[in-house]
Amino acid sequence: MTASDFQQQLRDAELRVTRPRLAVLEAVHAHPHADTESIITAARALLPEVSHQAVYDSLHTLTDAGLVRSIKPAGSVARYETRTGDNHHHVVCRTCGSIADVDCAVGHVPCLTASDSHGFEIDEAEVIYWGVCPDCS
C-alpha cells in the first residue's frame, strides 16, 4: 500500500489525516501482529518525533474506526493488525509467541453459527489455535 492509500483509508473512516496516524497505520500494516512497543519503534522509523502517547492515541482511534484490529492472546500483550472485517483467526506459538493468520476452517464464516447463541446476535468469533511453530519444533 502507498501513503495515499493510507490517507484514503483515514478519510473513508471520516478521520483527520495526521502524520502520527499515517505512521502508525503504515507501521501496523508493515508489521502485522506487532505489539505496541514494536509499533512505536516502527512508527518512529517513519516519523522520528512521534511520541508514545501519539502512538497509543492513534492505535486507539484506528481500532475504534475499524482500520486496525487488536488481538489479545492469553498471556500476551495486545497485538495489532490491519487485516480487519473478515473474521479470520490466529495460530500462536507456545514457545516464541509468533502469530500467524488462519482463515475460517470451512466455508463462509462458519464459526459465526454458534451451537446456542443464547439470544445474542453474533457478529464476530475469536478462535486462537495454540501450538509450536516450525522454527521452535
N, C-alpha and C positions, 0 to 999 in steps of 0.2 A: 504494500500500500504506500501511497505517496502522502506528503504533507497535505496536499489539497484534499485527499480522501479523508484524512483525519479531521480537517477543518469542516468538510461537508457533513461528516458524522455528527459533529458537535452542533452544527446549525440545524440538521434534521431533528436532533433531540431538543431543539429550542434552548441550547446552552450558548452562553457567550464563548467566543473563541479566544482563549487566553494562552499565553506561552506555556505556563505550567500545565494546563490541561492537555495541550498538544504533546508536551514532553512525556507526561505520564501515560497518555493513550498510546503513544508510539513505543514507549518502554514496555508496557504490558503486552502489546502486540508482538514485539520482538522477543520477549521472554515469557512465554505462557507458563503459568503455574508458579511464577516467582513470588517470593514473599515481599513484604513491604520494604525491608532493608535493601533487597536486591533491586527493587523498583526505584528506590531513592538513588542508588548508585547509577543505574542505567539512565534515569532522568537527568541526573547531574552531568552525565557524559554529553547529553544533548543541550542542557541548559544549566551551566555551572552554578549560577546564582540561585537556583530553586531551593527553597527551604524545606525542612522536614514537614513543617505544618502545611505548606502549599501542596506537597505530595499527598499527605493524609487527606486534606480537604478535597483535592482533585479525585482521589480514589473513591471517597465517599460520594461525591457528586456524580462521577461516571457510573458508579454502581447503582445509585438511585435512578439514573436515567436509562439503565439497561445497556449501556455501552460496554461495561465491564462486569464480569461475574466474579463473586467472591466464593471460594470453596474453603471449607474448614475440616479437613480430615481429622479424625480423633487423634489427639496428642500432637497436633501440628498447629503452627500459626496459620493465619489466613493466607491464602494464595489467590492470585488474580489471573484472569484470562479474558481475552476479547471474544472468544467463541461463546456467543450467547444465543438464546432463543431456540435451540434445537434439542434441549433436554438430554444432552449426552451425559455420560458418566465418566468415572475415573478409575484407574488402577494405580495403587500406591505400593512402592517397595517398602517392606517392613525393615529392611536393613539400612538403606541410604536415604529413603524418603522421596525418591524420584517419583514423578507423577506423569501419567500419560492419559490421553483421551480415549474413551471407549464408547462406541456408538451403542444404541439400544440393541439387545441381542436378537430380537425377532420383530420384523415388520415395522410399522409406523408407530412410534412411541407407545409400545405395548405396556410399558411399565406404568402408564398413567391409568390403567384399569386395575384398581385395587380389588382384592377379593371381597372386601367390605369397606366402603367409603365412609360409613357411619354418618351419612348425610352431607359430607363435605363435597364441595366442587373442587376436584383435584386439578391443578394446572401445572404441577411440576413434581418430579420424583428425583430423589438423590440416591444414587447407588454408588457405593465405593467398593471396588474389588481390592483385596489385600493379597500380597504375595511377595516374591523375591524377584527382582529384575534380572535380566541376563548378565549384567556386569557383576552382580553380587552373588550369583549362584555358582 
